[in-house]
Amino acid sequence: MWRSALLGFALLALATAAPARAQVIDDPEANVVDELVVSAKLPGPAWWRISDGDTTIYMLGVLQALPEGQGWDKSVLERRLTGAFAVILPPEGKAGLRDLPAALALRGRLKSDTPLDVAAASLAPKLARARATLGKAPDAYRQWSPLGAGVMMAGDYRKAVRLEPAEPERAIARLARKHRVKVRPAATYKAMPVLKTAVRGHSAEAGLVCLEGVLDEINAGAGATRTAARAWALGDVRGAISGPRNFQRCLLGLPGMAELERRGTQDEVEALSAAMRTPGHAVAVYGVRGLVARDGVLDQMRARGFTVSTPGD
């Protein structure tokens, strides 16, 4: 699971369960390599190890967000930061003040002259229930397109259930500074081109898929997300990757998103391979499902001839 440019832009920072509306979705993380899905023996979240003759990279799998106040044992992280030559974070999308006019224009494209209850009439019961759950008026979000409403409701839901999309990466970066270890992303992308492609080129069906996914998650409650977060904190990899993924999958239904996800994985692999040329050890961070996915980060590193050890080793 890579932090896409959309998520990095902070509008779309929610992972939820599988969409009910039928649509063929190109999901690079749909399948996992079972022999990599191993629970941790050490305290705290699960770590994998990538090594060759003189370099070791300790790989921490993370979730896209943690519930506010979710504790986790950082002792292994602290130990591995000691003497590390780098901390490699996932690829990130960036936008600056110069992108503000374009961002406002895109926000306008997420609105619609057709009221939401008309455009999403087939979702009326789910929409009404989700509005009530969020404490919104019966006509809330009416000016948004289905995709726009999904984006807005996802953000409102994240706030309501107190999900922190900056965690655990913020805590990792803070501890890296404490240990005086340089932090860098595997790659940096401009967010606006990605956003423009996704918003301008999405189909009406893709917008409804995104909205329905968000509605299903809101109406289901935060239990599954919190359960996955607790599993992650305890090193239960199977439990962590079994958490809801609906919003991630709905993003993959938008133009360019599957390609961007694969690009993120490839750039992570290239960054890790480059780091393997430096003797010593480093720490790297990546979405836990993207680590263990078939043709994911660890699968590709093994294919390049590096030794990959599991959290159970």
C-alpha positions as CSV (number, residue, x, y, z in Angstrom):
1,M,0.0,0.0,0.0
2,W,1.7,3.1,-1.2
3,R,0.8,6.6,-0.1
4,S,-0.4,7.9,-3.5
5,A,-0.2,11.5,-4.5
6,L,-3.9,11.8,-3.8
7,L,-3.5,10.7,-0.3
8,G,-0.4,12.8,0.1
9,F,-2.5,15.8,-1.0
10,A,-4.6,15.2,2.2
11,L,-8.0,15.0,0.6
12,L,-8.2,11.2,0.3
13,A,-6.7,9.6,3.4
14,L,-9.0,6.8,4.2
15,A,-8.7,3.1,3.6
16,T,-12.0,1.1,3.8
17,A,-13.6,-2.3,2.7
18,A,-14.3,-3.7,-0.8
19,P,-16.8,-1.9,-3.0
20,A,-20.2,-3.5,-3.6
21,R,-20.8,-1.9,-7.0
22,A,-19.6,-4.1,-9.8
23,Q,-16.5,-2.8,-11.6
24,V,-13.3,-4.4,-12.8
25,I,-10.5,-2.8,-10.8
26,D,-6.9,-3.1,-11.6
27,D,-5.6,-3.7,-8.0
28,P,-1.7,-4.3,-7.9
29,E,-2.0,-5.4,-4.2
30,A,-4.9,-7.8,-4.6
31,N,-2.8,-10.9,-4.1
32,V,-0.1,-11.6,-1.5
33,V,2.8,-13.9,-1.2
34,D,1.8,-16.2,1.6
35,E,5.3,-17.1,2.7
36,L,6.0,-13.4,3.4
37,V,2.9,-13.1,5.6
38,V,4.4,-14.1,8.9
39,S,3.7,-12.8,12.3
40,A,6.5,-11.1,14.3
41,K,8.5,-12.8,17.0
42,L,9.9,-9.4,18.3
43,P,7.7,-7.0,20.2
44,G,5.8,-4.4,18.2
45,P,4.9,-4.3,14.5
46,A,6.4,-6.7,12.0
47,W,9.8,-6.2,10.3
48,W,11.3,-7.8,7.3
49,R,15.1,-7.9,6.5
50,I,16.7,-7.4,3.1
51,S,20.4,-8.2,3.0
52,D,23.4,-9.0,0.9
53,G,27.1,-9.4,1.9
54,D,27.7,-6.1,3.7
55,T,24.3,-4.3,3.9
56,T,21.1,-4.9,5.7
57,I,17.9,-2.9,5.4
58,Y,15.3,-3.4,8.1
59,M,11.9,-3.0,6.5
60,L,8.9,-1.9,8.6
61,G,5.5,-2.5,7.2
62,V,3.0,0.2,8.1
63,L,-0.7,1.1,7.7
64,Q,-2.0,4.1,5.9
65,A,-3.4,5.6,9.1
66,L,-3.7,4.8,12.8
67,P,-6.5,5.6,15.2
68,E,-5.7,8.5,17.4
69,G,-3.8,7.3,20.5
70,Q,-3.0,3.9,19.0
71,G,0.1,2.8,20.9
72,W,2.9,0.6,19.6
73,D,6.1,-0.8,20.8
74,K,9.0,1.3,19.3
75,S,11.8,-0.5,21.0
76,V,12.9,-2.5,17.9
77,L,12.7,0.7,15.8
78,E,14.9,2.6,18.3
79,R,17.4,-0.2,18.3
80,R,17.6,-0.3,14.5
81,L,17.9,3.4,14.2
82,T,21.1,3.3,16.2
83,G,23.9,3.6,13.7
84,A,21.6,3.5,10.6
85,F,22.8,5.5,7.6
86,A,19.3,6.4,6.4
87,V,15.6,6.1,6.9
88,I,13.8,5.6,3.6
89,L,10.1,6.6,3.6
90,P,7.5,5.7,0.9
91,P,7.2,7.8,-2.2
92,E,5.3,11.0,-1.6
93,G,3.2,13.5,-3.6
94,K,3.8,17.2,-3.1
95,A,1.9,20.3,-3.9
96,G,2.9,23.9,-3.2
97,L,1.4,27.4,-3.2
98,R,1.8,27.6,-6.9
99,D,-0.6,24.7,-7.3
100,L,-3.4,26.4,-5.3
101,P,-5.2,27.9,-8.3
102,A,-5.2,24.5,-10.1
103,A,-6.3,22.8,-6.9
104,L,-9.2,25.2,-6.5
105,A,-10.2,24.6,-10.1
106,L,-10.2,20.8,-9.5
107,R,-12.3,21.3,-6.4
108,G,-14.8,23.1,-8.6
109,R,-14.8,20.1,-11.0
110,L,-15.9,17.9,-8.1
111,K,-19.1,19.9,-7.7
112,S,-22.1,19.3,-9.9
113,D,-25.3,21.1,-11.0
114,T,-27.1,17.8,-10.5
115,P,-28.0,17.3,-6.9
116,L,-26.2,14.4,-5.3
117,D,-29.5,12.7,-4.3
118,V,-30.4,12.6,-8.0
119,A,-26.9,11.6,-9.3
120,A,-26.6,8.9,-6.7
121,A,-30.3,7.9,-6.5
122,S,-29.4,4.2,-6.3
123,L,-27.5,4.8,-3.1
124,A,-30.2,6.8,-1.4
125,P,-30.7,4.6,1.7
126,K,-26.9,4.3,2.3
127,L,-26.4,8.0,1.8
128,A,-29.2,8.9,4.3
129,R,-27.8,6.6,6.9
130,A,-24.2,7.9,6.4
131,R,-25.3,11.5,6.7
132,A,-27.1,10.7,10.0
133,T,-24.0,8.8,11.3
134,L,-21.8,11.9,10.5
135,G,-24.4,14.2,12.1
136,K,-25.0,16.0,8.9
137,A,-28.2,17.6,7.6
138,P,-30.3,15.6,5.1
139,D,-29.2,17.8,2.2
140,A,-25.5,17.8,3.2
141,Y,-23.1,17.3,0.2
142,R,-25.9,18.0,-2.3
143,Q,-23.7,20.3,-4.4
144,W,-21.0,17.7,-4.9
145,S,-20.7,15.1,-7.6
146,P,-20.6,11.4,-6.4
147,L,-16.8,11.5,-6.5
148,G,-16.7,14.9,-4.7
149,A,-19.1,13.7,-2.1
150,G,-17.0,10.6,-1.5
151,V,-13.9,12.7,-1.0
152,M,-15.6,15.1,1.4
153,M,-17.4,12.4,3.4
154,A,-14.2,10.4,3.6
155,G,-12.4,13.4,5.2
156,D,-15.3,14.0,7.6
157,Y,-15.4,10.3,8.6
158,R,-11.7,10.3,9.2
159,K,-12.1,13.2,11.6
160,A,-15.1,11.7,13.2
161,V,-13.4,8.4,14.1
162,R,-10.1,10.1,14.8
163,L,-7.9,8.4,12.2
164,E,-4.4,10.0,11.9
165,P,-3.1,9.6,8.3
166,A,0.3,11.0,9.4
167,E,0.9,8.1,11.7
168,P,3.0,6.0,12.2
169,E,5.3,7.8,9.7
170,R,5.4,11.0,11.8
171,A,6.6,9.0,14.9
172,I,9.2,7.2,12.8
173,A,10.6,10.5,11.4
174,R,10.6,12.0,15.0
175,L,12.7,9.1,16.3
176,A,15.0,9.3,13.3
177,R,15.8,12.9,14.1
178,K,16.4,11.9,17.7
179,H,19.0,9.3,16.5
180,R,20.3,11.8,14.0
181,V,19.5,9.6,11.0
182,K,18.7,11.3,7.7
183,V,15.2,10.7,6.5
184,R,14.3,10.7,2.8
185,P,11.4,9.5,0.6
186,A,12.0,6.8,-2.0
187,A,10.7,9.3,-4.6
188,T,8.8,12.6,-4.8
189,Y,6.1,13.3,-7.4
190,K,4.2,16.4,-8.3
191,A,0.6,15.9,-7.0
192,M,-1.3,18.2,-9.4
193,P,-0.7,16.2,-12.7
194,V,-2.0,13.1,-10.9
195,L,-5.0,14.9,-9.5
196,K,-5.9,16.4,-12.8
197,T,-5.8,13.1,-14.6
198,A,-7.9,11.4,-11.9
199,V,-10.5,14.1,-11.5
200,R,-10.9,15.1,-15.1
201,G,-10.9,11.7,-16.6
202,H,-13.0,9.7,-14.2
203,S,-16.2,8.0,-15.3
204,A,-19.6,8.4,-13.7
205,E,-19.4,4.8,-12.6
206,A,-16.0,5.3,-10.9
207,G,-17.5,8.2,-9.0
208,L,-20.4,6.1,-7.8
209,V,-18.0,3.3,-6.8
210,C,-15.9,5.7,-4.7
211,L,-19.0,7.1,-3.1
212,E,-20.5,3.7,-2.3
213,G,-17.3,2.5,-0.8
214,V,-17.1,5.4,1.5
215,L,-20.8,5.0,2.5
216,D,-20.3,1.3,3.2
217,E,-17.4,2.1,5.5
218,I,-19.1,4.9,7.3
219,N,-22.2,2.7,7.9
220,A,-20.1,-0.3,9.0
221,G,-18.3,1.8,11.7
222,A,-14.6,1.9,12.6
223,G,-14.4,-1.5,14.2
224,A,-12.6,-3.3,11.4
225,T,-10.1,-0.5,10.9
226,R,-9.3,-0.4,14.7
227,T,-9.0,-4.2,14.7
228,A,-6.5,-4.1,11.9
229,A,-4.5,-1.3,13.7
230,R,-4.3,-3.4,16.8
231,A,-3.2,-6.4,14.8
232,W,-0.5,-4.3,13.2
233,A,0.8,-3.0,16.5
234,L,1.1,-6.6,17.8
235,G,3.0,-7.8,14.7
236,D,0.0,-9.9,13.4
237,V,0.6,-9.4,9.6
238,R,-2.4,-11.4,8.5
239,G,-4.7,-9.4,10.7
240,A,-3.1,-6.1,9.6
241,I,-3.5,-6.7,5.9
242,S,-7.1,-8.0,6.4
243,G,-8.3,-4.5,7.3
244,P,-10.7,-2.6,5.1
245,R,-9.4,-1.4,1.7
246,N,-12.5,0.0,-0.1
247,F,-11.3,3.6,-0.5
248,Q,-7.9,2.5,-1.8
249,R,-9.7,0.3,-4.3
250,C,-12.0,3.1,-5.4
251,L,-9.0,5.3,-6.0
252,L,-7.6,2.5,-8.2
253,G,-10.8,2.8,-10.3
254,L,-9.7,6.4,-11.3
255,P,-7.6,7.1,-14.3
256,G,-3.9,6.6,-13.8
257,M,-4.1,5.4,-10.2
258,A,-3.1,1.7,-10.8
259,E,-0.1,2.9,-12.9
260,L,0.9,5.3,-10.2
261,E,0.7,2.6,-7.6
262,R,3.0,0.4,-9.6
263,R,5.3,3.3,-10.2
264,G,5.5,3.8,-6.5
265,T,6.4,0.2,-5.9
266,Q,9.1,0.3,-8.6
267,D,10.6,3.5,-7.2
268,E,10.7,2.0,-3.7
269,V,12.5,-1.1,-5.2
270,E,15.0,1.2,-7.0
271,A,15.6,3.2,-3.8
272,L,16.2,0.1,-1.8
273,S,18.5,-1.4,-4.4
274,A,20.6,1.8,-4.4
275,A,20.8,1.8,-0.6
276,M,22.1,-1.8,-0.7
277,R,25.3,-0.4,-2.3
278,T,26.1,1.4,1.0
279,P,27.8,-0.9,3.6
280,G,26.0,-0.9,7.0
281,H,22.4,-0.9,7.8
282,A,19.3,1.3,7.1
283,V,15.7,1.4,8.0
284,A,12.9,1.6,5.4
285,V,9.2,2.0,5.7
286,Y,6.4,0.9,3.3
287,G,2.8,0.0,3.3
288,V,2.5,-3.5,4.8
289,R,0.3,-4.9,2.0
290,G,2.5,-3.4,-0.7
291,L,5.5,-5.2,0.9
292,V,3.9,-8.7,0.9
293,A,1.9,-8.3,-2.4
294,R,2.7,-10.6,-5.3
295,D,5.2,-8.6,-7.5
296,G,5.4,-6.2,-4.6
297,V,8.5,-4.7,-2.9
298,L,9.8,-7.8,-1.2
299,D,8.9,-10.1,-4.1
300,Q,10.9,-7.9,-6.5
301,M,13.8,-7.5,-4.1
302,R,14.0,-11.3,-3.9
303,A,13.9,-11.5,-7.7
304,R,16.9,-9.2,-7.8
305,G,18.9,-11.7,-5.8
306,F,18.8,-10.1,-2.4
307,T,18.0,-12.2,0.7
308,V,14.6,-11.4,2.3
309,S,14.0,-12.7,5.8
310,T,10.5,-12.6,7.4
311,P,9.4,-11.3,10.8
312,G,9.3,-14.9,12.0
313,D,13.0,-15.5,11.3
